[in-house]
Amino acid sequence: MKTLSIRMNEEDLLKLEELAHQTKSDKSTVARIALEVGIKKMQIDEALSNIRKGKWTVWKGADYCNESYRSLLKLLKSENVPFPISIEELERELNDSHK
């Protein structure tokens, strides 16, 4: 592992210390977990944003987040992100459903 020094405001440091106390852990462990959770959330937000904008496919978003395709589909649904589908794909689906 590498070392990272960060500056925190007093309020966040107190929250970190309280979490460490409640979980019977040390501040460094709690900070690492909080950072991992925060990074994961930021990755998911980035993926959902890019999928919403049509820049990424669901597969690319899932790969970026290190999530399965199905779990990202669930996130799309829970965050009300429409499933990305091209006009050509939509027309093909509509034509196939009328046969």
KABEL-V754016 format. One record per residue. N is the residue number from 1. RES is the residue in one small letter. SS is DSSP state (hx for helix, st for strand, lp for the rest). PSI is psi as a letter, one per 20 degrees, with the letter a starting at -180 (none if undefined). Layout:
n->N res->RES ss->SS psi->PSI
n->N res->RES ss->SS psi->PSI
This chain:
n->1 res->m ss->lp psi->q
n->2 res->k ss->lp psi->r
n->3 res->t ss->lp psi->p
n->4 res->l ss->lp psi->p
n->5 res->s ss->lp psi->p
n->6 res->i ss->lp psi->q
n->7 res->r ss->lp psi->p
n->8 res->m ss->lp psi->q
n->9 res->n ss->lp psi->r
n->10 res->e ss->hx psi->g
n->11 res->e ss->hx psi->g
n->12 res->d ss->hx psi->h
n->13 res->l ss->hx psi->g
n->14 res->l ss->hx psi->g
n->15 res->k ss->hx psi->g
n->16 res->l ss->hx psi->g
n->17 res->e ss->hx psi->h
n->18 res->e ss->hx psi->g
n->19 res->l ss->hx psi->g
n->20 res->a ss->hx psi->g
n->21 res->h ss->hx psi->g
n->22 res->q ss->hx psi->h
n->23 res->t ss->lp psi->j
n->24 res->k ss->lp psi->l
n->25 res->s ss->lp psi->a
n->26 res->d ss->lp psi->r
n->27 res->k ss->hx psi->h
n->28 res->s ss->hx psi->g
n->29 res->t ss->hx psi->g
n->30 res->v ss->hx psi->g
n->31 res->a ss->hx psi->g
n->32 res->r ss->hx psi->g
n->33 res->i ss->hx psi->g
n->34 res->a ss->hx psi->h
n->35 res->l ss->hx psi->g
n->36 res->e ss->hx psi->g
n->37 res->v ss->hx psi->g
n->38 res->g ss->hx psi->g
n->39 res->i ss->hx psi->g
n->40 res->k ss->hx psi->g
n->41 res->k ss->hx psi->g
n->42 res->m ss->hx psi->h
n->43 res->q ss->hx psi->g
n->44 res->i ss->hx psi->g
n->45 res->d ss->hx psi->g
n->46 res->e ss->hx psi->g
n->47 res->a ss->hx psi->g
n->48 res->l ss->hx psi->h
n->49 res->s ss->hx psi->g
n->50 res->n ss->hx psi->h
n->51 res->i ss->hx psi->g
n->52 res->r ss->hx psi->h
n->53 res->k ss->lp psi->i
n->54 res->g ss->lp psi->j
n->55 res->k ss->lp psi->h
n->56 res->w ss->lp psi->q
n->57 res->t ss->lp psi->r
n->58 res->v ss->hx psi->h
n->59 res->w ss->hx psi->g
n->60 res->k ss->hx psi->g
n->61 res->g ss->hx psi->g
n->62 res->a ss->hx psi->g
n->63 res->d ss->hx psi->g
n->64 res->y ss->hx psi->h
n->65 res->c ss->hx psi->i
n->66 res->n ss->lp psi->l
n->67 res->e ss->lp psi->r
n->68 res->s ss->lp psi->q
n->69 res->y ss->hx psi->g
n->70 res->r ss->hx psi->g
n->71 res->s ss->hx psi->h
n->72 res->l ss->hx psi->h
n->73 res->l ss->hx psi->g
n->74 res->k ss->hx psi->h
n->75 res->l ss->hx psi->g
n->76 res->l ss->hx psi->g
n->77 res->k ss->hx psi->g
n->78 res->s ss->hx psi->h
n->79 res->e ss->lp psi->j
n->80 res->n ss->lp psi->k
n->81 res->v ss->lp psi->o
n->82 res->p ss->lp psi->q
n->83 res->f ss->lp psi->p
n->84 res->p ss->lp psi->p
n->85 res->i ss->lp psi->p
n->86 res->s ss->lp psi->r
n->87 res->i ss->hx psi->g
n->88 res->e ss->hx psi->g
n->89 res->e ss->hx psi->g
n->90 res->l ss->hx psi->g
n->91 res->e ss->hx psi->g
n->92 res->r ss->hx psi->g
n->93 res->e ss->hx psi->g
n->94 res->l ss->hx psi->g
n->95 res->n ss->hx psi->g
n->96 res->d ss->hx psi->h
n->97 res->s ss->hx psi->i
n->98 res->h ss->lp psi->j
n->99 res->k ss->lp psi->none
